[in-house]
Amino acid sequence: MDITALNALIPVFDFVGIVAFALSGVFEGMKRKIDPVGVFIVAFSTAFGGGMLRDLIIDRRPFYWIDHEAYVLATFLIVAVAPWINNFFEKRKNAQDWYIFADAIGLGIFCISGTSLSLAANVPWLSSVIIGCITGVFGGLMRDVFLNKMPAVVSDRSPYASVGFLGGWFYIMLLELGLSLEWSLWIGMIFIVGLRMSCVIFNWKIKYLEPKSYTDHDR
């Protein structure tokens, strides 16, 4: 993998994900009517939580948000205009749909960028995909914990982390087929976002197989 090309592409790619995840944190924070500092903590944790854990696992220094302070400033700006953002979406009946879409974009981008950076650090395929999933879901998990909610990653029956897992393998397949790094990144992200939104729209669920009932006949 071309590390120079990756280092040039990932910041642009991740910026979209950081904005999307920060917005999802703002939406949830404003819904709970917490103060501006609380909204920033939720937005920052959502946007950077997964990336910090990824950097710890692959021993990447400095941390991504320290190396890209402009993204932290962007998060400050999003929080500063949070009341207007909240009012804009509250007037629309599909406000929840926008939250889900922003969360799906963040999931797609961070799962793919986490997988890509792990591959660049010579992490094996399976571990890279798992780290990618961690990058994609951990920020949302922190958001839900801070807001005293059951984390969606463990409570939502609609496929979430599993979508990121499939997307990570799809991204690796694109690279192995010889597609360019840039195209693989964007197509992998679009695949995850599209699959996640399809799961929500068509109400696809993950269910355990129901155990066979125990009756006298079974004795």
SULSULGI-V191501 format. One record per pair of residues at least 4 apart in sequence whose C-alpha atoms are under 8 Angstrom apart, sorted by the first residue. I is the first residue (numbers start at 0). J is the second residue. If there is no record, write none. Layout:
i=(I/I)
j=(J/J)
This chain:
i=(0/0/0/1/2/2/3/4/4/5/5/5/6/7/8/8/9/9/10/11/12/12/12/13/13/13/13/14/14/15/15/15/16/16/16/16/16/16/16/16/17/17/17/17/17/18/18/18/18/19/19/19/19/19/19/20/20/20/20/20/20/20/20/20/20/21/21/21/21/21/21/21/22/22/22/22/22/23/23/23/23/23/23/23/24/24/24/24/24/24/24/24/25/25/25/25/25/25/25/25/25/26/26/26/27/28/28/28/28/28/28/28/29/29/29/29/29/31/33/33/34/35/35/36/37/38/38/39/39/39/39/40/41/41/41/41/41/42/42/42/42/43/43/43/43/44/44/44/44/45/45/45/45/45/45/45/46/47/47/47/48/48/48/48/48/49/49/49/49/49/49/49/49/50/50/50/50/50/50/51/51/51/51/52/52/52/52/53/53/53/53/53/53/54/54/54/54/54/55/56/57/57/61/61/62/63/64/64/64/67/68/69/70/71/72/73/74/75/76/77/80/81/82/83/84/85/86/87/88/88/89/90/93/94/95/96/97/98/99/99/100/100/100/101/102/103/103/103/103/103/104/104/104/105/105/106/106/106/106/106/106/107/107/107/107/107/107/107/107/107/107/108/108/108/109/109/109/109/109/110/110/110/110/110/110/110/110/110/110/110/110/110/111/111/111/111/111/111/111/111/111/112/112/112/113/113/113/113/113/113/113/113/114/114/114/114/114/114/114/114/115/115/115/116/117/117/117/117/117/118/118/118/118/122/122/123/124/124/125/126/127/128/128/128/128/129/129/130/131/131/131/131/132/132/132/132/132/133/134/135/135/135/136/136/136/137/138/139/139/139/139/140/140/140/140/141/141/142/143/143/143/143/143/144/144/144/149/149/150/151/152/152/155/156/156/156/157/157/157/157/157/157/158/158/158/158/158/158/159/159/160/161/162/162/162/162/163/163/164/165/165/166/166/166/166/166/167/167/168/169/169/170/170/170/170/170/171/172/173/173/173/174/174/174/174/178/178/179/180/181/182/183/184/185/186/187/188/189/190/191/192/193/194/195/196/197/197/197/198/198/198/199/213/214)
j=(5/118/119/5/6/119/7/8/180/9/116/180/10/11/12/181/13/112/14/15/16/108/112/17/108/109/112/18/70/19/105/108/20/46/104/105/106/107/108/109/21/46/47/70/105/22/46/73/74/23/46/101/102/104/105/24/42/45/46/101/102/104/105/138/139/25/42/43/45/46/74/77/26/42/77/98/101/27/42/45/98/99/101/102/28/38/41/42/43/45/46/142/29/38/39/41/42/77/78/81/85/30/85/98/31/32/33/37/38/41/42/146/33/38/81/82/85/146/37/38/38/39/78/40/41/42/78/43/74/75/78/44/45/141/142/145/146/46/74/78/142/47/48/71/74/48/138/141/142/49/137/138/139/140/141/142/138/51/64/138/52/134/137/138/141/53/109/133/134/135/136/137/138/54/62/63/109/113/134/55/62/63/64/56/133/134/137/57/113/130/131/133/134/58/59/60/62/63/59/130/117/120/65/66/66/67/68/70/71/71/72/73/74/75/76/77/78/79/80/81/84/85/86/87/88/89/90/91/93/94/94/94/97/98/99/100/101/102/103/196/104/192/196/105/106/107/191/192/195/196/108/188/192/109/135/110/135/136/163/191/192/111/135/163/166/187/188/189/190/191/192/112/135/188/113/131/132/134/135/114/128/130/131/132/133/134/135/163/164/166/167/188/115/131/163/166/167/170/184/187/188/116/131/184/117/127/128/130/131/132/134/135/118/127/128/129/130/131/132/167/119/127/131/120/121/122/127/130/131/122/123/124/127/126/127/127/128/171/129/130/131/132/164/167/168/133/164/134/135/163/164/167/136/160/163/164/167/137/138/139/160/163/140/152/160/141/142/143/150/151/152/144/150/151/152/145/150/146/147/148/149/150/151/148/149/150/153/154/154/155/159/160/159/204/205/206/198/199/202/203/204/205/162/195/198/203/204/205/163/195/164/165/166/191/194/195/167/191/168/169/191/170/187/188/190/191/171/187/172/173/187/174/183/184/186/187/175/176/177/178/183/178/179/180/183/182/183/183/184/185/186/187/188/189/190/191/192/193/194/195/196/197/198/199/200/201/202/203/202/203/204/203/217/218)
